[in-house]
Amino acid sequence: MPNHNGGRLKRGILAGGASITINILLLGIATDAEAQTQPPEIGTATVGTATKAEALAPKKQKPPQIDQQLTGPRTRVSGTWVGHQSVPASTPILVMAGHADSQAMHGAGTPGAAVDLHGAAPMDPTMRDELYWNRLVRDAVVSNGQLRGLNIKAYDPGTLSIPNAEDPRTNWSVARSQSTKGDYILEIHFDAYSPYGFGSGLIPAINRMPNRLDESLAISFGRFPRLFRGGLGGPRRGISILEIGMLEGKLETSLRDPKTREATIQSIAHRISQSLAVGMMMPSKASNQQPGEAGIAPRAMNPQTNPEVE
């Protein structure tokens, strides 16, 4: 006689196996959906057998989101320029920290609202808080950009105070030299706290016409007038200045809090390096744009910073 009990048992096992398979698939889909909405941790040493660099690579892991609310408002004095000129993918990118050579002197950068208004201790007593954050973001941008395959590196003058602006070690001197060779020079800044600061945005170099890297960064952060404050010293020497945001409020708190500091720095760096990578791929456009631009902002009255190099 046929074993009906065995057949029913076999069908039950198959049905149960199918049910388990479906449940596993549904769990996998749910896990994937949750992973897309939850920011991954920054600084994980390994993922399986992956190296740390692979774990942080943009293609394999998304850094925490950073929104405009965190970086604050975009510049309240907007430019009308458009970066039309394409940039070869092999173009060297040199990233600098703003105020890196002007500490303990005029033009040292903003101390930030926490120090200046609320009595907090500086992050490093040898430098203004702006430079402290500028340096960390600079290094993170370079690391992230290299993972993306960009030809990018950092520059540091090696000393915090260089009184002579023509010294070959200053940001200005190095930028002037490398810009003439075709390098793209990007200097990281945090703007002064309100009411002195203007907000986030890019001030493009004015020794050349704006290019697609300038345009991509301006789309991500906002755009200042080309001749902001009559034309700053850095842009006249080939530096595109990126103001991340005013150093106050949620942005400054997120940077100062040890629990959110690394995620905030990495997120800003991701946003900048992604903008650079996108700019490399943007095609050139015809332009009848003139070198100058209307909408010049007034010179700053903030005694804590130097309006010429801020």
N, C-alpha and C positions, 0 to 999 in steps of 0.2 A: 504494500500500500504506500502511496506517496506520503511524504512527511509534510502535512499541511502546517503543522506548528513550526517546522523549520523554515518553510517559505515565508510565513508571516513574520518570523523573527528576522529573516534576512531583509524583507521589505522594510521592516521597522528600523533596522540598522541603517539601511540606505537613506530612508527618509530623515532619520536623525542626523546622519552625516551631512545631507543637503542643508538641513536647518542650521547646523553648526557652521557650514561654509558660508551661508547667507549672512548669519550673524557676524562672522568674522569680517566679511566684506563691508557690511554696514558699519561695523566698529572702525574699520580702516578709513572709510569715507568720512565718518564723523571726526575721527582723529585728524585727518588732513584738513578738514574745514576749520577745526579748532586751531590747528597750527597756523593757518593763514590769518586768523584774527588775533592770535596772541603773539606779542613780540618775543623773539628768542633771547636768551641770555647772552650778554656780551662777555668775551674773555674766556669761553669754554676751551679747555686745553685740548681735548680730543673729542671726536664724534666717531665711535667705533674705532677704526684704525686710521682715521684721517688725522693729519697734522693740524696744528693750531692755525696756520695760515689758510689751510683748506677749509677749516671750520668757519673762518671769518670771511671767506671769499663771497662776494655779492651774489654769484650764481648759485651758491649752495645754501645761503642763509640770509634771511632778511633782517637787517638791524631794526631796533625799535623805531617806531614812527616818531617823527618830530614835526609838529604842525606850526602854522604861522602864529597861532596863539602863544606858543612857547617862545618863539623868537621875537614876538612883538610885532607892532605895525611896520609896514614898509615906509620908506622915506616919505616925509610930508612935502618934500620939494622934488618933484619928478622930472626926469629928463625925457626928451623926445627922440634921441638918437636910436638908431637900429644898427646892430652889427651884421653887415652883409658879407664881409670877406671870409671865404672858407679857410680852414686851417688844416694842413696836412697831418695825418695821423701820427707821423713821426716827430712832430714839433716838440722840442724840449719845453717842459713846464717847470718853472722854478718858483717854489712857494716860500714866502717869507713871513715872519711874524712882525706885525706893525710895532714900532717903538722899540725894536730889539736893541738899538744902539744909542738910546737917548734917555736912559734912566738917571735919576738924580740930577736932572737938568730940565730946561724948558722943552716941552714936547714929549713928556714921559708917558702920556696916555692917561686914560681915566682911571681913578681908583675904584670906580663902581659905587653904586648907591649904598651897598652894605657897609663899606668902609667909611665913605664920606658923610653919609646921612644917618647911619644907624650904629656907628661905633664898633663895627666888627674889626677883628684883627686882619691885616693883609694875609693873603694866602702865602706869600713869601716876602719877608721884610726887605729884601734887596731890590724889589721891583714893584711897580704898580700892578694891581690885579689884572688890568687889561692885558699886559704883556704875559702874565702867567697863563691866562687862558689862550692868548694868541699862539703861544708856543705849543701848547698841548694840541690845539686844533690843527696847527700846521703839520705836526708830526703824524697825526691821525689821517689827515688828508693825503699825505704822501704814501703812507702804508696802504691805505684803501685804494689809491690811484694805481699803485704798482700792482696790486692784485688784479686790477682791471686791465693791465697791460699798457698803461700810459707811460710815456717817457717822462717821468716826474721825479723831482728830488727837492730837498729842502736846503735852504741857506741860513746859516747863523753867523753873525759877525764875530762870535767868540769872546766878546766883552760887552758889558751892559752899557757903557758910556763912552761915546766917541765924540768929543766936542766939535771936531772939524768935519763938516759935512762932505768935504772933498776927499777925506781919507778913503783909500781904496777898499777898506773893509766894510764901509757902511752899506746899508741896504740900497741907498740911492746910487752910490758909485757902482756897485755890482749890477744893479738893474740897468743902469745906463749902458754899461758894457755889454751885458748879455742881450739886452733888447735889440741892439744894433746887429747882433748875430742872428736874430730871428726867434729868440726864445720868447715864450709867453711868461710874463712875470705876474704873479698873483700874491698880494700882500693881505694877510688876515688881520682884521680889526674887530673890536667891539665898540659900538658907538657910546658916547657919553650918555649918562642918565638924563631923563627929562628934568627940566624943560630945555636943557642944552643940546641933547641929541636930536637927530632927525629920524632915525629908524634904520631898518635893514635895506641893503641895496648895493649895487656895484657902481663905482666911479671908474670908468674905463681910462686906459692910458690915452694921452692926448698927443704923443709924438708919432702917432699913426692913426689910421681910421679904425673904428670899432670892428671887431671880427666876430666870428660865430661863437667862439668861447665866451666873449663878453656878452653876447646876446643870450646864450643859454643860461649863464649865471644871473643875468638880469631878469630872465623869465622866472627863475627860481626864487630870487631874493628881492627883486625890485631894481629900479635904475635911477641913479642920481643924474643931474645934468653933467655933461662932459666937463664944462668949465665951472664946476662947483667951487664956490668961493673964489672965483676968478682964475681957477686953474691951480691945483695943488702941486707941490714940489715933486711928490712921488709920480703922479701921472705924467708930468712933464719929462720925466726920466724913463718912461716906459712901464711904469707900475700900474696895474689895475687893482684898485683898492676894493676889497669886499668887506662891507660892514655887516656882521652877522645879525646884530640887533643891539638895542640899547642895554647896557649892563645894569639891569635893575629887575625887580619883580620876579616873575616865575622863571625867566631865563637864568638870572643870577642865582636864585635859590636852587634850581636844578643842578647848576654847576657846582655850587658850594656843598650840597648835600652828598656825603660819601656814598649813600645808597643809590643815587641817580646820576652821579658825576660821569662815570665811564659811559653809561648808556647815552647820556646827552652829548658828550663829545663825539662818540662814534656815530651817532645819528646826524649830527651837523656835518661831520666828515663825509659820511655817505652821501648826503645831499649835495655837497660841493663836488666830490669826485664824480658822482653820477652826472651832474651838470656839465663837467668838463668832458666826460666821455660822450655825452649826447652832442655837445658842441662840435666835437671832432667829426661827427657824422653828418652835420647839417650842411647842405649844399650852399654854394655861393649864390648871392642874388645881386642883380644890377642895382645900382644906387646913384642917386643924384645928390646925396647928402653932402653938405658943406662942413668943413672942419669945425667951425664954431657952432654954438647952440644957444638959444635963448633960455631963459629960466634960471639965471644965475642966483644962487642962494647967498644970503648975507653972511658975512664973516661971523664966526662964533664969538660969544661974549663969555664963554666958560673959562674962568681963570685957571682951572685944573688942567687944561690941555692946550696944546699949541695949534691954532687954527690952520697953520701952514702944513702941518704934517699929521694931523689927527686922523 
